[in-house]
Amino acid sequence: MYEKSYPNKRFKHTIQFLSKHVSISETILDLGVENPFTKIMQEHGYKVENTKGEDLDVDTSTITNTKAEVITAFEIFEHLLSPFTVLKSIKADKLVASVPLKLWFSSAYRSKTDMLDRHYHEFEDWQFDWLLEKAGWKITDSKKWTNPTKKIGVRPVLRWFTPRYYIVYAERVK
């Protein structure tokens, strides 16, 4: 696939990881509303459907009723009170999911203006691995990357060296 400039480093890493594990012939249900990354997946030839904005902590019907072969979940599990329930309800055999990692030098993200744009969880990699394992998934590949900024200060310098994002490819244990 052609190399393209993306609005952020995360999109480039995510599409490369997705392309490594998911064929464009497979259908995808992406957890979360349609977003800029949905468009990137479609531009790469993926057939993608999104959830509609329902509260996945209480309504997993879209997940349980989909015929999609792959579930993607990019930076959504940190917003849920119970990601375990969502992970258990997935019927597809393949999962590609990413989460922001907990940073020891920065507190969890909390929007002051948007009540829904808050992180209930920020995981360490071993915590996310354990959650997936307990929910019946086996991770076969993973990757981490940093999220540097051009700001000045101790925390911006630490972001150059400390991984911020964690992505996994997992398969349902049968």
N, C-alpha and C positions, 0 to 999 in steps of 0.2 A: 504494500500500500504506500502511496506517496507520503513523503514527510511534510508535515504541515505545522504552522505556528499556532499554538493553542493559547488561550487567554491565561492559562496558568500551568505550571509544571505538573500538577496533579493529573490534569487531563491527559497529558502525553504519556505519563507512566501508566495510567489506568487503561487507556486504549491499547497500549503495547501488551500489557498483562492479559487483558481480555482476549486479544487476538491470538495470543499464545495458547489459550485453553478452550476457546469457544469458536466453533465454525460458524460462518455466516448462514449456513443452512439450518442452524438450530434457532428456535424461537425463544425470545427472552421476555420475562416479566421483570421489569425494573421497579423495585420498591421505592415509592416516592412519586410525586407528581412530575409531569414532563418538565424537563430542565435543559440547560445548554448541553449537558453531556448526552442526553437522549438524542439530540440532533447529531452529535459527533458519532454516536454508535450507528445511527441511520445512514450518515454519509459514508461510513465504512461498510455498508451493505447489510447490517443487522436488522432483523425484524423485531422491533421492540414495542411492547405495550407497557404502560405505566399504571400504577395504582392511582386512584382518583383523589387522594387527599384525605381519605378516611383515617380515623385514629386506629392505627394497626395494633395498639395495645388492647383494644376492645373489639375490633372488627377485622378478622382475618379472612373473610369470605372470598375476597378477590384472590388471595393467595391459595386457598384450599380449592377453589373452583377453576383455576387456570389450567390450560393444557400446555403451557409453555414448558420447554425442555430444560431451560436454565433460568435461575433466579439471580438477579444482580441486586446488590444493595450497597450503594456507594455513599458513605457517610450518612447513614440513617439510624443504625442501631444505637448510637450514642444519644439519640433523642427519645428513645423508647424507655419506658419504665421496666418493661419485661421483654427484652429481645429473645429470651428463651422460648416464650410462647410462640412468637413469630417463627423462629427457626424450627421448632417442632412441627408447625402446621404446614411447612413446605412439602409438597408432594414430588416436585422435580428432583432429579438425581444429581444435578450439578448446581453449585453455588459459587459465585464470585462476589466477594464482599470486602469492603474497605472501611476502616475506622480511623479517626484521629487518635494518636497515642497520647497517653497521659504524660505531661511534661512536668518534671519535678520543680521547674522554675517558673511555672505559670499555672494559674488556677483554671478550672474548667470554663469553657466559653458560656457566656450568658448575655443574650441581647437585652438591652434595657428597653427596647421599643416593641419587640415581637415576642409575645409570650410563648410561641411555639418554637422559636429559634433559640433553644437552650440545650445544653448537653447535660443529660442526667448521668451519663456514664462517659468517662474517658478511660480507655482500657490500656493496660500494659499488654504486650503481645501475648504473654502466657495466660492472661485472664481471658482474652478473646479466644485463644486456642482451646482453653478448658470449656468455655461456654459452648463452642461449636461441638466439641467432643461429647459433652453431656447431652446435647440436643440431637445426637445421632449423625454427626458429620465427621469425615476423615479428611484432614488437610493434606493435600499432595504437593502444594507449592505455595510459597509466600514471598513477599518482598516488602522492604521498608524504604522510605526515602525522606529526605529533609525538606523543609519549607523555608528557605532563607528569605529575609527581607532586606531592603536597602536602608533600613533605619539605623540609627546610631545608639549604642547602649550594650549593656551586658547581655540581656535577653536576646536581642537581635543577633549578636555574635554567636550565642549558644545555638540558635536555630540553624546556623550553617553546619553544625556538627551533630546535632541531636535529631534522630529520625522523628518525624511528626506523623507520617501516615503509614499504615500497615494494610496490605491487601493479601487476600488468600483465595486460593482455588480449592474447593472442597467437594467431595462426593458423598452422597448419602450412604451410610453403612446399612447393609441389608441383612 
